[in-house]
Amino acid sequence: MTFGSDWGWGADKAEARRIFDTYLDRGGNVVDTANQYTNGSAERLLGEFAGDRRDRLVIATKYTMTTRPGDPNSGGNHRKSLVNSAEESLRRLNTDYIDLLYLHSWDATTPVEEVLRAMDDLVRAGKVLYLGMSDIPAWQVSPMQAISDLRGWTPLVALQIEYSLIERTVERDLIPMARAMGLGVLPWSPLGSGVLAGKYTHADLDIGGGSASAAGSRKNVAAANGALTERGLAIAEVVKEVATELETTPSRVALAWTLRNAAVTSPIVGARTVAQLEDNLGALDVRLAEHHVANLEKASAIELGFPHDFLARPMTRGVTFGDVVVQGRQR
């Protein structure tokens, strides 16, 4: 999403190319984008940069975002939107196949069977290799996976969701569902729109909730996403304290925390400069001690709510199991 400066805050072509080359030189091979990131520039630049290295890359893109505001045919989850978006992405990416295609966000309108069958058709046509879901309730993904299995359609392999020390509510249902259903989790915004990197202070709270647009500034995006808040800044302070103790950077600590979750395949980093990318990659070398993890999770704690808290209570477990101790993996 940072490839292209169309929205006022991304990397220009030259810097985007340096980010791309540095990432590949360091062993990276998965690049995530979407049909309308930076108004389509992100896909066009990625297609140009890939060149003769296309086959060593896993290119993931998404459909759902509208290309013509006001036209219901140009966005949403329905078959027409999916097919048109996939074809346009193939052209912009200058490739004849997409490695991983996501539904970008749930529209609460299109029947799941329509989505799954249309996605399966693209796989059978050789235009898409793997399928995933993004920004969608767990109670929609779970029947999708079951329907695909029962009907012999292409299964889902990935779940892209927001996950960071600031946004942990996905631990209630989405992440456990992904583990049970065999989906790898790829968190977006693992740095809380930059808040966990320590780039904002209380003086930045004057922006309020931000506008309902990705254009303008990263600060606007952070506020609109709900990351730039008093709570977000308080969590960022604890991240900074841990980073100081480990003699590393806040960004690396925040990313290292997401990697501790066994359900996470890889966090998606949204670097705007080569320096940011190099800093983010340093998270692979960070080892958090148990007291670091405890401090981070205390600062960012959420209530799991019903039924999770109810099922974990001693009384509930007592009337369920009595004196029996159940050993092994719990789901």
N, C-alpha and C positions, 0 to 999 in steps of 0.2 A: 504493500500500500504506500510505501515511501518512494517508489520509483516514479518520478515525474513530479513537476512542481505546479501542476495545474490547479491544485487546491490551495496553493500559497505557502505550504510548509514542507513539501517533499524534497528529494534530492534531484538535482538536474541530471541530464543525461550523462555527463562526464563522471560525476560522483557516483551515480547509480552503477555505472560500468565498473568503477573501482571497487565498489561494495561487492558486486557480483563476482568479479575475478578473485578478490581476496577470499571470499567465502568458498569458492571452488578450490582455490589453492590450498586452503586449510582442510580440505576433505569433505566439505559440504556437498550434498547432492539433492536436497529437497527444497523447492522454492514454491511458496504459496502466494497466490494472487486472486483476483476476482474480475468479473467482466467489466465492472465500472469503477475499479480503483483508478483514481486520478483521471477520470473520464475516459478510460480505455488506454491511456498512455502506459500504464504499468505493464499490461499484456504486450503491447507493441514493443516496448523496450526489452522485455524479457525474451520475446521471440527473436529479436535482433541479436541480443547478447549470446543466446544459446548457440546459434550457428551450428557448426559441425560437432559441437559437444552435446547436442540434443539427447542422444540416446543414453548418456551417462546421467542425465537428470531425471528426477521425478518431479514433474510439473503439476501442481494442483491449482485448480481454479474453481470458481463458484458461479452459480446462476441464481437469480431472483431479483437483483437490483434493477430498477426500471431504467430504460434507456431513453424513454420519451415520457416525462412526467405528464399525467393526465390521460395517457393511453393505457388501458388495462391489459392490452395485448403485449405490451413491451416489458412487463415485469410480473412478479409473482411466481408461484410454484407450478402453474399448470403446464401441460404438454407444449403448447405453442411457445410459451416463454422459454421453456427448457430447450427445445430444439433450435429456436432462433438464436438464443444466447450461446449455445454450444457451437453452432456453426460460425458465429461471429468471433468467438474466442479462438477457434481453430485458425481463422484468417489472421487475426491480430498476432497470435503466437507463432504464426508461420510454421505450423506443424500439421500432420495429418492424424494425430491422436493426442488425447489428454490422459495423463497417467491417473489422476485422481480428480473426479468431479464431485463437488459438494452442492447440495441444496444450501443456499446461503442463510436464509432465515425463514421460519415457518410463517405462512400467510393465514393460517387458521381458516382456510376456505377450500383449498383443493383436496379431493379425496386422496388418501395415501396410496390406494391402488393405482391411481392415474400417475402419480409421481414415480412409483416403483416400476411400472410397466414401461413408461417412457424412458426411464434411465436404463432399464434392461435392454430396450431396443437399441440404444446408442452403444452399449457394450457389445451386443451381438453384431452390430454394424462395423465394429472395429474402431470406432471413433473415441471410445472411452475404455480404459482398462479397469479402474476400480471406482467404487462409489462411497460417498460419505455424507454425513449430515452436520449442519452447523446451526447453532442458535435456535434450538428447538426443544420442546418439553420432552422429558424422558418417557412420558406415557404415549407419545407419538412414535418415538424411535423403537421402543420395545415391540409393539405390534408390527411395525414395518419389517423388522428382522424376522419375526415369526412368519409373516405372510410370504416374504421372499423365500424362506426355507420350504414352506409347504407347497409353493407353486413352482419351485425350481427356477426362480429368478435370481439375478446376481445379488449376493449378500452385501451388506454394508460392512466396511472395514475400518472406518474412521469417524470420530466425533470431534468436531472443532467447537470449543466453547471458551468463554472467558474464564480464566482461572488464575488467581494470584493471591497474595496475602491480603489484598483488599477485597477481592471477590471470592469467597470460599463457600457460598451457598450451594454451589454445584456438588459439594461433598454430600449433600442430603440424598439426592436421587440420581443425578446424571452420571456421576463418576462410578458409583456402584453398578448402575445399569450397564454402563459401557464394559465394565469388567465381566459381568455376567453374560453379556451378549457378544463378547469377542471383538469389541471395537477399540482401537487404539485412540487415546485421548491426545489431541494436539491443542494446548491452551493458547488462545490469543491474548494479547495484552498482559503478559506475565509480569510486566513492570508497572501495571496500573496506569497506563497512558503516560508513563514517565514519572509519576508521583513517587514510586518506590526508588527511583534513581536519585532522588533528592534534588530534583531540578526546580521544585516549587516550594514556596513558603506561605505563611498565613497572609502575606500581602497579596497573594494571587487569588485569594478567595473572593475578591471584589467582582470577579466575572460572573458569580452566581451559578446558574445551571448551564450556562452556555447555550448557544443557538442550536436548533435542530438541523445542523449541516456539518459536513466534514470539512468544508472550506473555511478559510480564515487563518487559524493558527492551531498548533498542537495544544495550546492552553485551552482553547475553546473545546477541542475534542475531549480533553481530560475532564473538563467540567460537565460537558454534555453526557459523558459516559458514567458520571457519578463517582469518579475516582478522586477528583480534586475537592475534598471535603475536610472538615476538622478531623474526622475519624481517619481518613486516608493519610493525612499529614502526621497524625499521632503514630500510626503504624510505621510510616517512613522513618520516624525518629528512632524507633527500636531497630529497624533494619540498619540504620546508620551506626548505631551503637555496636551492633554485632560486627559490622564491616570494620569498624575501627579496631576492635579487639583482634580480628583476624588479619588485620593489615591488608585489606582488600577493598573493593568498591561496593557500594550499596547495590548496584545493578547485579553484580555477580552473586551476592548473597540472596537476593530475591529470586533469581533464576535457579540457583542451586536448591532452594527450598522446593520449587515445583518439581525438580527432578527426583526428589525423594519419594514421590508418590508412584507406586508400582504401576498404576494405570496409565501414567503419562508416557507417551512415546517420545515426544520432544516438544518443548515450548517453541512457539513461533516468535522470533525476534524481529522487531520492526526498526532496524537501524536506519538512521538518516545520513550517517557519515561512516567512513571507514573506521575512524577512531571508536565510535560507538559499537560497531560490529566486533572489533578486536576486544573491547572491554566485555561485551556480552559473552564471547566465546571463552573468556577466562573463567566463566562459571563452572566449566567442566573440571577445573582443578580445585574448586572450593570444597572443603569437607566441613560440614557443620557438626559441632559437638552436640550432645543431647541437651545441654543447658541452653545452647543457642536456639535450638529448635523449640524448646519449652518457652523461652522468652518471646520468640516470634509468634508462636501459636497462641500464647496468652493474650498478646496485644491484638491479634486478629480474630480471636475466637468468635464463633457464631453459635446460635442455638440450632440444633438439628430439627427440633420441633417434633410434632406427632407424625407418624407413630414411633420414630426412631428413639426419642428420649424415653417414651413410655416403655418400649420393648427392652431398653437397657436397665430399667429400674430393678433393684433387688427384689421387690415384691413381685413384679411381673415374672422375672426369671425363676423366682422361688415357686410360684404356683404352676409354672410351666414344667420345670425340670425337677423340683424337689431337691433332693440331695445328690442328684446325678450330675456329674461333671462332663460336659461335652467337649471333647478335644478335637483339634484339627482346624482346618480353614473355615472361617465364618463368612457368610455372604450377607 
